Structures are given as structure tokens and as C-alpha cells.
Amino acid sequence: MNIDVLCCGMLVADFSFSLTRRPEADEKLVSESFLLTSGGPAANAALTVSLLGGQAEIIASTGKDALGKSLIDDLKNDGFSTDSIIQHDQGLNAAAILSIADGSRNVISQKAAFKPTELPESAKNLSPKVLLFDGHLPELSLKLMKLFPKAITVLDAGSVHQGTIDLYRKVDWLIGSKKFALNLTEKVSLREAFRELDSLAKNTVITDGGSGLLYKDKNKVMQLAAYNVEAVDSNGAGDVFHGAFSYGLAKDFTFEENLKFSSATAAFSCKAKGIRGNIPEASEILNFIKNH
């Protein structure tokens, strides 16, 4: 099956609490709202591609318990086949997310002990234009690169861990966070960190939240400012950026157009709670860019 983007990485049970403020020490607060949804970098990116109007699938793992099965049901409801979701008995990826009214967040996560090392047979039936990795399943990511040598490869490098270390020099596009760039290079200046990473990776973009992103144009480090929106919930915005960027690669956007498109899509995702219902189709994002 021909698809735009195949995402490989983490599927998470997101327990999201909306709060007016952060709790003080030893304080109990009642949340304004609560959501339990499927999440994680790979799942959020795939959902973004789908909401934009593209075709995506996910390779990930989850538990065989009731919560794991509910995540699979979530993915099915979002239109994914789930044939490549590997179920196991060794824990669940989960996250407790505190979304504060000012748009900021705190996240507490728990990772499953199990990491699959063999691709599901269903992966061989796919034909993706783009492979998006979040680094949490590095062995599967490397096998996918061999299985689909013509696919464009993208790494969502949110933090420094063994998976992102293994992959960042091998992919076509390193999309790293400020945290990843500074921690890996041990630089103080983000621009210096960018230059070092760009000398090691094939193509590099460094995201910096509300401050925008850094990229290279004709050997000069450039900054693209973030789109100014009233942020309600920033959780998942980075995942959305990676999904949108991968969508743009699949649709042959120019580099400059894709940076603006991905930034705008991430900004849209911050305007309300959660990702579903906040991201319009790609044509609306492109029209927004023309007018801003």
C-alpha cells in the first residue's frame, strides 16, 4: 500500500489534566478537564499527517492489557490499520500531562521495558515516501531504512538517548530540539550547537518552541520566528511539527515552504486542548501562511 509517511516509535497512553496553575508542594488540585488518549511522538506525528489530509501508518508497541487495547481502538477510530502495532506483556508507555492555562506543561512519563527488535510482517506491505523515527525503536528504524532505501528519512530528536545517538547521522533530516542540540554538543550557544550538528548530519533543523527554529540557507544560520498564537495547550506541538514536516516532504514542498508550513501547523495545535479538532487540512494551513 502506498502511503505518505510511516512513523516508527512510541505509542503512549496520555493522561492529560488541564489546570489553571501548577500545584504547590503537597497540594491537591482538581483539574478543569481530563482526557485519556493515544499519544507519543510517533502516534501524534502520524495523526498530524492524517489530519492534514495525508496517508500515514504507525509501527509501535503496546501492552496486551485493557489500556493497551484501548490505545489500539483509538488508532482504529483515527483511521489507522493497527496491523503493525506489536502487543506484549512487558508494561505500557504512559504519560501524565499537566497542561497549564498559560499554554505551558509538565510531563511525567513511564516507558515499557519491552522494545521490539523484529519488524512486523505487515510492514512489508507498505510503500512509504517518508520514514519518520522518534528514536525509541532504533533497531526497527534501521531495518526500515534497509527495507525502504528510496524513502526520505526524518529523525525527531527530542532528547539525547541511545536511539537518537544511533540515528542522527544516518537520516536525511535531523529535526532536533533545543534540548537535544545543547545536550549532545555541550555548547552554550544554540547557534554553535546548530553548526556542529549541521557538520555531522545531512540536513539539520533545530526547533526552539515559541522562539521558532534555526536552519541553514546558503551556509548561513537563519532563524524562523514562531507564528504568534494564543497558546492554550502546547503539549504535542513538537510531534505535530515533525508530522507536518514529513507530510511536506511527501508532497514535495520546497524547504522554505515546508518550514513555514510545519511551524504554522504546530502553532494551530496549540490553540486548543489536544491535537484532534485543532489541525485543519493542509490547504487551510497554506492559505494561513499566505496571509501572514
PEZIUR-V253742 format. One record per residue. N is the residue number from 0. RES is the residue in one letter. PSI is psi in whole degrees, -180 to 180 (999 if undefined). BURIAL is # if it has 24 or more other ideal C-beta (glycine too) atoms within 12 Angstrom, else .. D_CENTER is the distance of its C-alpha to the mean C-alpha in whole Angstrom. Layout:
n->N res->RES psi->PSI burial->BURIAL d_center->D_CENTER
n->N res->RES psi->PSI burial->BURIAL d_center->D_CENTER
This chain:
n->0 res->M psi->128 burial->. d_center->23
n->1 res->N psi->127 burial->. d_center->21
n->2 res->I psi->163 burial-># d_center->18
n->3 res->D psi->-50 burial-># d_center->15
n->4 res->V psi->132 burial-># d_center->12
n->5 res->L psi->118 burial-># d_center->12
n->6 res->C psi->132 burial-># d_center->9
n->7 res->C psi->121 burial-># d_center->10
n->8 res->G psi->-134 burial-># d_center->9
n->9 res->M psi->132 burial-># d_center->9
n->10 res->L psi->126 burial-># d_center->11
n->11 res->V psi->144 burial-># d_center->12
n->12 res->A psi->110 burial-># d_center->15
n->13 res->D psi->117 burial-># d_center->14
n->14 res->F psi->102 burial-># d_center->17
n->15 res->S psi->123 burial-># d_center->17
n->16 res->F psi->130 burial-># d_center->20
n->17 res->S psi->123 burial-># d_center->21
n->18 res->L psi->150 burial-># d_center->24
n->19 res->T psi->-26 burial->. d_center->26
n->20 res->R psi->168 burial->. d_center->26
n->21 res->R psi->143 burial->. d_center->25
n->22 res->P psi->146 burial->. d_center->27
n->23 res->E psi->171 burial->. d_center->30
n->24 res->A psi->133 burial->. d_center->31
n->25 res->D psi->30 burial->. d_center->33
n->26 res->E psi->143 burial->. d_center->32
n->27 res->K psi->132 burial->. d_center->31
n->28 res->L psi->149 burial->. d_center->29
n->29 res->V psi->126 burial->. d_center->29
n->30 res->S psi->151 burial->. d_center->26
n->31 res->E psi->-32 burial->. d_center->26
n->32 res->S psi->164 burial->. d_center->24
n->33 res->F psi->138 burial->. d_center->22
n->34 res->L psi->139 burial-># d_center->19
n->35 res->L psi->111 burial->. d_center->18
n->36 res->T psi->166 burial-># d_center->15
n->37 res->S psi->143 burial-># d_center->13
n->38 res->G psi->-157 burial-># d_center->10
n->39 res->G psi->155 burial-># d_center->7
n->40 res->P psi->-49 burial-># d_center->4
n->41 res->A psi->-44 burial-># d_center->6
n->42 res->A psi->-43 burial-># d_center->8
n->43 res->N psi->-38 burial-># d_center->6
n->44 res->A psi->-43 burial-># d_center->5
n->45 res->A psi->-41 burial-># d_center->8
n->46 res->L psi->-39 burial-># d_center->10
n->47 res->T psi->-47 burial-># d_center->9
n->48 res->V psi->-44 burial-># d_center->11
n->49 res->S psi->-45 burial-># d_center->13
n->50 res->L psi->-32 burial-># d_center->14
n->51 res->L psi->-15 burial-># d_center->14
n->52 res->G psi->6 burial-># d_center->17
n->53 res->G psi->-179 burial-># d_center->16
n->54 res->Q psi->126 burial-># d_center->16
n->55 res->A psi->156 burial-># d_center->13
n->56 res->E psi->167 burial-># d_center->14
n->57 res->I psi->136 burial-># d_center->12
n->58 res->I psi->119 burial-># d_center->14
n->59 res->A psi->-180 burial-># d_center->13
n->60 res->S psi->157 burial-># d_center->16
n->61 res->T psi->169 burial-># d_center->18
n->62 res->G psi->164 burial-># d_center->21
n->63 res->K psi->0 burial->. d_center->24
n->64 res->D psi->-180 burial->. d_center->25
n->65 res->A psi->-38 burial->. d_center->25
n->66 res->L psi->-41 burial-># d_center->22
n->67 res->G psi->-40 burial-># d_center->20
n->68 res->K psi->-32 burial->. d_center->22
n->69 res->S psi->-33 burial->. d_center->21
n->70 res->L psi->-41 burial-># d_center->17
n->71 res->I psi->-40 burial-># d_center->18
n->72 res->D psi->-40 burial->. d_center->20
n->73 res->D psi->-47 burial-># d_center->17
n->74 res->L psi->-40 burial-># d_center->16
n->75 res->K psi->-41 burial->. d_center->19
n->76 res->N psi->-27 burial->. d_center->20
n->77 res->D psi->0 burial-># d_center->16
n->78 res->G psi->10 burial->. d_center->18
n->79 res->F psi->154 burial-># d_center->17
n->80 res->S psi->-33 burial-># d_center->19
n->81 res->T psi->8 burial-># d_center->18
n->82 res->D psi->-24 burial->. d_center->21
n->83 res->S psi->17 burial-># d_center->18
n->84 res->I psi->118 burial-># d_center->17
n->85 res->I psi->121 burial-># d_center->19
n->86 res->Q psi->146 burial-># d_center->21
n->87 res->H psi->176 burial->. d_center->23
n->88 res->D psi->19 burial->. d_center->25
n->89 res->Q psi->49 burial->. d_center->24
n->90 res->G psi->-180 burial->. d_center->22
n->91 res->L psi->141 burial-># d_center->19
n->92 res->N psi->125 burial-># d_center->15
n->93 res->A psi->155 burial-># d_center->16
n->94 res->A psi->134 burial-># d_center->15
n->95 res->A psi->120 burial-># d_center->17
n->96 res->I psi->123 burial-># d_center->16
n->97 res->L psi->107 burial-># d_center->18
n->98 res->S psi->115 burial-># d_center->18
n->99 res->I psi->153 burial-># d_center->21
n->100 res->A psi->-25 burial->. d_center->22
n->101 res->D psi->3 burial->. d_center->22
n->102 res->G psi->-8 burial-># d_center->18
n->103 res->S psi->179 burial->. d_center->17
n->104 res->R psi->162 burial-># d_center->16
n->105 res->N psi->142 burial->. d_center->17
n->106 res->V psi->131 burial-># d_center->15
n->107 res->I psi->123 burial->. d_center->17
n->108 res->S psi->157 burial-># d_center->16
n->109 res->Q psi->127 burial->. d_center->17
n->110 res->K psi->140 burial-># d_center->16
n->111 res->A psi->149 burial-># d_center->19
n->112 res->A psi->-28 burial->. d_center->21
n->113 res->F psi->133 burial->. d_center->21
n->114 res->K psi->116 burial-># d_center->19
n->115 res->P psi->148 burial-># d_center->20
n->116 res->T psi->-6 burial->. d_center->21
n->117 res->E psi->134 burial->. d_center->22
n->118 res->L psi->142 burial-># d_center->21
n->119 res->P psi->148 burial-># d_center->21
n->120 res->E psi->-32 burial->. d_center->24
n->121 res->S psi->-23 burial->. d_center->22
n->122 res->A psi->-30 burial-># d_center->20
n->123 res->K psi->-15 burial->. d_center->23
n->124 res->N psi->-2 burial->. d_center->24
n->125 res->L psi->156 burial-># d_center->21
n->126 res->S psi->86 burial->. d_center->21
n->127 res->P psi->146 burial-># d_center->17
n->128 res->K psi->-33 burial-># d_center->17
n->129 res->V psi->139 burial-># d_center->14
n->130 res->L psi->124 burial-># d_center->12
n->131 res->L psi->122 burial-># d_center->9
n->132 res->F psi->146 burial-># d_center->9
n->133 res->D psi->4 burial-># d_center->7
n->134 res->G psi->-7 burial-># d_center->11
n->135 res->H psi->-14 burial-># d_center->12
n->136 res->L psi->68 burial-># d_center->14
n->137 res->P psi->-37 burial-># d_center->15
n->138 res->E psi->-42 burial-># d_center->18
n->139 res->L psi->-37 burial-># d_center->17
n->140 res->S psi->-45 burial-># d_center->15
n->141 res->L psi->-37 burial-># d_center->18
n->142 res->K psi->-35 burial->. d_center->20
n->143 res->L psi->-36 burial-># d_center->18
n->144 res->M psi->-36 burial-># d_center->18
n->145 res->K psi->-37 burial->. d_center->22
n->146 res->L psi->-35 burial-># d_center->22
n->147 res->F psi->72 burial-># d_center->21
n->148 res->P psi->-20 burial->. d_center->22
n->149 res->K psi->-9 burial->. d_center->22
n->150 res->A psi->145 burial-># d_center->18
n->151 res->I psi->135 burial-># d_center->16
n->152 res->T psi->139 burial-># d_center->14
n->153 res->V psi->137 burial-># d_center->11
n->154 res->L psi->125 burial-># d_center->9
n->155 res->D psi->99 burial-># d_center->6
n->156 res->A psi->86 burial-># d_center->9
n->157 res->G psi->-31 burial-># d_center->9
n->158 res->S psi->168 burial-># d_center->12
n->159 res->V psi->116 burial-># d_center->15
n->160 res->H psi->176 burial-># d_center->16
n->161 res->Q psi->-38 burial->. d_center->17
n->162 res->G psi->-46 burial-># d_center->15
n->163 res->T psi->-34 burial-># d_center->13
n->164 res->I psi->-42 burial->. d_center->17
n->165 res->D psi->-29 burial->. d_center->18
n->166 res->L psi->-23 burial-># d_center->15
n->167 res->Y psi->-25 burial-># d_center->15
n->168 res->R psi->-13 burial->. d_center->19
n->169 res->K psi->-25 burial-># d_center->18
n->170 res->V psi->162 burial-># d_center->16
n->171 res->D psi->-35 burial-># d_center->16
n->172 res->W psi->118 burial-># d_center->14
n->173 res->L psi->114 burial-># d_center->12
n->174 res->I psi->96 burial-># d_center->10
n->175 res->G psi->152 burial-># d_center->11
n->176 res->S psi->165 burial-># d_center->11
n->177 res->K psi->-44 burial-># d_center->15
n->178 res->K psi->-47 burial->. d_center->15
n->179 res->F psi->-48 burial-># d_center->14
n->180 res->A psi->-48 burial-># d_center->16
n->181 res->L psi->-40 burial-># d_center->19
n->182 res->N psi->-40 burial->. d_center->19
n->183 res->L psi->-43 burial-># d_center->19
n->184 res->T psi->-16 burial-># d_center->22
n->185 res->E psi->32 burial->. d_center->24
n->186 res->K psi->159 burial->. d_center->24
n->187 res->V psi->-38 burial->. d_center->25
n->188 res->S psi->132 burial->. d_center->24
n->189 res->L psi->-35 burial-># d_center->21
n->190 res->R psi->-39 burial-># d_center->23
n->191 res->E psi->-41 burial->. d_center->24
n->192 res->A psi->-41 burial-># d_center->21
n->193 res->F psi->-47 burial-># d_center->20
n->194 res->R psi->-41 burial->. d_center->23
n->195 res->E psi->-46 burial-># d_center->23
n->196 res->L psi->-39 burial-># d_center->20
n->197 res->D psi->-26 burial-># d_center->21
n->198 res->S psi->-17 burial->. d_center->24
n->199 res->L psi->-37 burial->. d_center->22
n->200 res->A psi->164 burial-># d_center->19
n->201 res->K psi->-50 burial->. d_center->20
n->202 res->N psi->136 burial-># d_center->18
n->203 res->T psi->137 burial-># d_center->16
n->204 res->V psi->135 burial-># d_center->14
n->205 res->I psi->122 burial-># d_center->14
n->206 res->T psi->146 burial-># d_center->12
n->207 res->D psi->46 burial-># d_center->14
n->208 res->G psi->-130 burial-># d_center->13
n->209 res->G psi->-10 burial-># d_center->16
n->210 res->S psi->-3 burial->. d_center->18
n->211 res->G psi->-137 burial-># d_center->16
n->212 res->L psi->163 burial-># d_center->15
n->213 res->L psi->142 burial-># d_center->18
n->214 res->Y psi->175 burial-># d_center->18
n->215 res->K psi->134 burial-># d_center->22
n->216 res->D psi->114 burial->. d_center->24
n->217 res->K psi->50 burial->. d_center->27
n->218 res->N psi->13 burial->. d_center->27
n->219 res->K psi->133 burial->. d_center->27
n->220 res->V psi->125 burial-># d_center->24
n->221 res->M psi->157 burial->. d_center->23
n->222 res->Q psi->133 burial->. d_center->21
n->223 res->L psi->120 burial-># d_center->19
n->224 res->A psi->151 burial->. d_center->20
n->225 res->A psi->151 burial-># d_center->17
n->226 res->Y psi->137 burial-># d_center->18
n->227 res->N psi->110 burial->. d_center->21
n->228 res->V psi->160 burial-># d_center->20
n->229 res->E psi->102 burial->. d_center->21
n->230 res->A psi->128 burial-># d_center->18
n->231 res->V psi->-38 burial-># d_center->19
n->232 res->D psi->110 burial-># d_center->15
n->233 res->S psi->-3 burial-># d_center->13
n->234 res->N psi->129 burial-># d_center->11
n->235 res->G psi->-2 burial-># d_center->7
n->236 res->A psi->-38 burial-># d_center->8
n->237 res->G psi->-41 burial-># d_center->6
n->238 res->D psi->-40 burial-># d_center->2
n->239 res->V psi->-43 burial-># d_center->6
n->240 res->F psi->-47 burial-># d_center->7
n->241 res->H psi->-40 burial-># d_center->5
n->242 res->G psi->-43 burial-># d_center->6
n->243 res->A psi->-41 burial-># d_center->9
n->244 res->F psi->-41 burial-># d_center->10
n->245 res->S psi->-39 burial-># d_center->10
n->246 res->Y psi->-46 burial-># d_center->12
n->247 res->G psi->-37 burial-># d_center->14
n->248 res->L psi->-42 burial-># d_center->15
n->249 res->A psi->-29 burial-># d_center->16
n->250 res->K psi->11 burial-># d_center->18
n->251 res->D psi->36 burial->. d_center->20
n->252 res->F psi->151 burial-># d_center->19
n->253 res->T psi->161 burial->. d_center->21
n->254 res->F psi->-49 burial->. d_center->19
n->255 res->E psi->-43 burial->. d_center->20
n->256 res->E psi->-39 burial-># d_center->19
n->257 res->N psi->-38 burial-># d_center->16
n->258 res->L psi->-46 burial-># d_center->15
n->259 res->K psi->-42 burial-># d_center->17
n->260 res->F psi->-47 burial-># d_center->15
n->261 res->S psi->-40 burial-># d_center->11
n->262 res->S psi->-43 burial-># d_center->13
n->263 res->A psi->-40 burial-># d_center->15
n->264 res->T psi->-43 burial-># d_center->12
n->265 res->A psi->-39 burial-># d_center->10
n->266 res->A psi->-42 burial-># d_center->14
n->267 res->F psi->-38 burial-># d_center->15
n->268 res->S psi->-19 burial-># d_center->12
n->269 res->C psi->-7 burial-># d_center->14
n->270 res->K psi->-11 burial-># d_center->17
n->271 res->A psi->175 burial-># d_center->18
n->272 res->K psi->133 burial-># d_center->17
n->273 res->G psi->173 burial-># d_center->14
n->274 res->I psi->-43 burial-># d_center->12
n->275 res->R psi->132 burial-># d_center->14
n->276 res->G psi->-10 burial->. d_center->17
n->277 res->N psi->-22 burial-># d_center->16
n->278 res->I psi->115 burial-># d_center->14
n->279 res->P psi->178 burial-># d_center->17
n->280 res->E psi->161 burial->. d_center->18
n->281 res->A psi->-36 burial-># d_center->17
n->282 res->S psi->-37 burial->. d_center->21
n->283 res->E psi->-38 burial->. d_center->21
n->284 res->I psi->-45 burial-># d_center->18
n->285 res->L psi->-38 burial-># d_center->20
n->286 res->N psi->-38 burial->. d_center->23
n->287 res->F psi->-43 burial->. d_center->22
n->288 res->I psi->-42 burial-># d_center->21
n->289 res->K psi->-31 burial->. d_center->25
n->290 res->N psi->5 burial->. d_center->26
n->291 res->H psi->999 burial->. d_center->25
